[in-house]
Amino acid sequence: MADNSHSGGPARLHKTGSSPSSTGASSDAEAARKAKRAMAETLGLDEPFIDAMVERFYGMIREDGLLGPIFEARIADWPAHLAQMKRFWRSILHSSGEYSGAPMRKHIVIEGLEEAHFNRWLNLFYRNLRDLGLSGEGGRVVGDRARAIADSFLTGIAVQRFGISGVKAGGNLPHF
């Protein structure tokens, strides 16, 4: 294949007319991360809030009659799990990029996991946000992200079990 970098081909897609440098791309990504974090923090979604949200939420989960047994059967090291969930939520809300994992795969293999479990998870999550005093735009941002995650997991499970007919599995999940 010919090198089009000097002939106006695909490498000239940027407004400057030059090919992107890895330094420019990484600084753009870093600037976007900083902007997302700053916006989240103006809504009260800072690191201490995320820590409190995760700690309190999983305390509620562990006490819940429906969800508690599912988590207890799979999580041997709660401090490590909570640390992982804090990284997950910082990645979601701050674009920190610090979370690595395969949560879909972990949820797909849980036999019997269905819409009622995700409804309960979301209702506990939303109650946790309200109890922590999060409302308005901050509540909407976190609540919408949680609902999208639950919808994604429920849909992935349904597609795994039922094929393409499971694509809209999360349509009935509650909203914040």
C-alpha positions as CSV (number, residue, x, y, z in Angstrom):
1,M,0.0,0.0,0.0
2,A,1.3,3.5,-0.8
3,D,2.3,6.0,1.8
4,N,-0.2,8.9,1.4
5,S,1.3,11.1,4.2
6,H,2.6,13.7,1.7
7,S,0.0,13.4,-1.0
8,G,-3.0,14.8,0.9
9,G,-4.3,11.3,1.7
10,P,-5.7,10.0,5.0
11,A,-2.9,11.3,7.1
12,R,-4.1,14.9,6.4
13,L,-7.4,14.6,8.2
14,H,-6.5,17.1,10.9
15,K,-7.3,20.8,10.5
16,T,-3.6,21.7,10.7
17,G,-2.9,19.6,7.6
18,S,-0.2,17.6,9.4
19,S,-0.3,14.1,10.8
20,P,-1.1,13.7,14.5
21,S,1.8,13.2,16.8
22,S,1.5,10.8,19.7
23,T,2.4,13.6,22.1
24,G,-0.5,15.8,20.7
25,A,-3.0,12.9,21.0
26,S,-2.0,12.1,24.5
27,S,-2.0,15.7,25.6
28,D,-5.5,16.1,24.1
29,A,-6.7,13.0,25.9
30,E,-5.2,14.3,29.2
31,A,-6.9,17.7,28.7
32,A,-10.2,15.9,28.1
33,R,-9.7,13.8,31.3
34,K,-8.9,16.9,33.3
35,A,-12.0,18.7,31.9
36,K,-14.3,15.8,32.7
37,R,-12.9,15.5,36.2
38,A,-13.2,19.2,36.8
39,M,-16.8,19.1,35.6
40,A,-17.6,16.2,37.8
41,E,-16.0,17.9,40.8
42,T,-18.1,21.0,40.3
43,L,-21.2,18.7,40.7
44,G,-19.8,17.3,43.9
45,L,-18.5,14.1,42.3
46,D,-15.0,14.3,43.7
47,E,-12.9,11.5,45.0
48,P,-14.1,11.6,48.6
49,F,-17.7,11.5,47.3
50,I,-16.9,8.4,45.1
51,D,-15.2,6.7,48.1
52,A,-18.3,7.3,50.3
53,M,-20.7,6.3,47.6
54,V,-19.0,3.0,47.0
55,E,-18.4,2.1,50.7
56,R,-22.0,2.9,51.6
57,F,-23.5,1.3,48.6
58,Y,-21.8,-2.0,49.0
59,G,-22.6,-1.9,52.7
60,M,-26.3,-1.7,51.6
61,I,-25.7,-4.5,49.1
62,R,-24.2,-6.8,51.7
63,E,-27.2,-6.4,54.0
64,D,-29.8,-6.9,51.2
65,G,-31.7,-10.2,51.2
66,L,-31.7,-10.5,47.4
67,L,-28.3,-9.2,46.4
68,G,-26.2,-9.9,49.5
69,P,-26.0,-13.6,49.0
70,I,-25.0,-13.2,45.3
71,F,-22.1,-10.9,46.2
72,E,-21.0,-12.9,49.3
73,A,-20.7,-16.1,47.2
74,R,-18.3,-14.4,44.8
75,I,-16.3,-11.8,46.8
76,A,-13.7,-13.2,49.2
77,D,-11.7,-10.0,49.7
78,W,-14.1,-7.0,50.3
79,P,-11.4,-4.4,50.7
80,A,-9.9,-5.3,47.3
81,H,-13.4,-5.3,45.7
82,L,-14.2,-1.9,47.1
83,A,-10.9,-0.5,45.9
84,Q,-11.7,-1.9,42.4
85,M,-15.1,-0.4,42.4
86,K,-13.7,3.0,43.4
87,R,-11.3,2.8,40.5
88,F,-14.3,1.8,38.3
89,W,-16.4,4.8,39.3
90,R,-13.4,7.2,39.1
91,S,-12.9,5.9,35.5
92,I,-16.6,6.4,34.8
93,L,-17.0,9.8,36.4
94,H,-13.5,11.3,35.9
95,S,-12.3,9.5,32.9
96,S,-9.3,8.5,35.0
97,G,-8.5,5.4,32.9
98,E,-7.4,3.6,36.0
99,Y,-9.9,0.7,35.9
100,S,-9.1,-2.5,34.0
101,G,-11.4,-5.4,34.2
102,A,-14.1,-7.4,32.5
103,P,-17.3,-6.8,34.4
104,M,-19.6,-8.0,31.7
105,R,-17.9,-11.4,31.7
106,K,-18.2,-11.7,35.4
107,H,-21.9,-10.9,35.4
108,I,-22.8,-13.1,32.4
109,V,-21.7,-16.3,34.2
110,I,-24.0,-15.7,37.3
111,E,-26.8,-18.2,36.9
112,G,-30.3,-16.8,37.5
113,L,-29.3,-13.1,37.3
114,E,-32.3,-11.3,35.9
115,E,-34.1,-8.0,35.7
116,A,-35.4,-8.1,39.3
117,H,-31.7,-8.2,40.5
118,F,-30.8,-5.1,38.4
119,N,-33.9,-3.3,39.5
120,R,-33.0,-3.9,43.1
121,W,-29.4,-2.9,42.4
122,L,-30.5,0.4,40.8
123,N,-33.1,1.2,43.5
124,L,-30.4,0.7,46.2
125,F,-28.0,2.7,44.2
126,Y,-30.5,5.6,43.8
127,R,-31.4,5.5,47.5
128,N,-27.7,5.7,48.3
129,L,-27.3,8.8,46.1
130,R,-30.3,10.4,47.8
131,D,-29.1,9.5,51.3
132,L,-25.7,11.0,50.4
133,G,-27.5,14.2,49.5
134,L,-26.8,14.0,45.8
135,S,-29.6,15.5,43.6
136,G,-29.9,17.8,40.7
137,E,-27.4,17.5,37.9
138,G,-24.9,15.5,39.9
139,G,-27.6,12.9,40.8
140,R,-28.7,12.8,37.2
141,V,-25.1,12.2,35.9
142,V,-24.3,9.4,38.4
143,G,-27.8,7.9,38.2
144,D,-27.8,7.9,34.4
145,R,-24.4,6.2,34.4
146,A,-25.5,3.5,36.8
147,R,-28.7,2.9,34.8
148,A,-26.6,2.6,31.6
149,I,-24.3,0.1,33.3
150,A,-27.2,-2.0,34.6
151,D,-28.9,-1.9,31.2
152,S,-25.7,-3.0,29.5
153,F,-25.2,-5.9,31.8
154,L,-28.8,-7.0,31.6
155,T,-28.7,-6.8,27.9
156,G,-25.4,-8.7,27.6
157,I,-26.8,-11.4,29.8
158,A,-30.1,-11.6,27.8
159,V,-28.2,-11.7,24.5
160,Q,-25.9,-14.5,25.8
161,R,-29.0,-16.5,26.9
162,F,-31.5,-15.7,24.2
163,G,-29.6,-14.3,21.2
164,I,-30.5,-11.1,19.5
165,S,-34.0,-11.1,20.9
166,G,-32.4,-10.0,24.2
167,V,-31.1,-6.7,22.8
168,K,-33.6,-4.4,24.6
169,A,-33.6,-6.3,27.9
170,G,-33.0,-3.2,30.1
171,G,-36.0,-1.1,28.9
172,N,-37.9,-1.5,32.1
173,L,-35.1,-0.6,34.5
174,P,-35.9,2.4,36.8
175,H,-34.5,5.8,36.3
176,F,-33.0,8.2,39.0
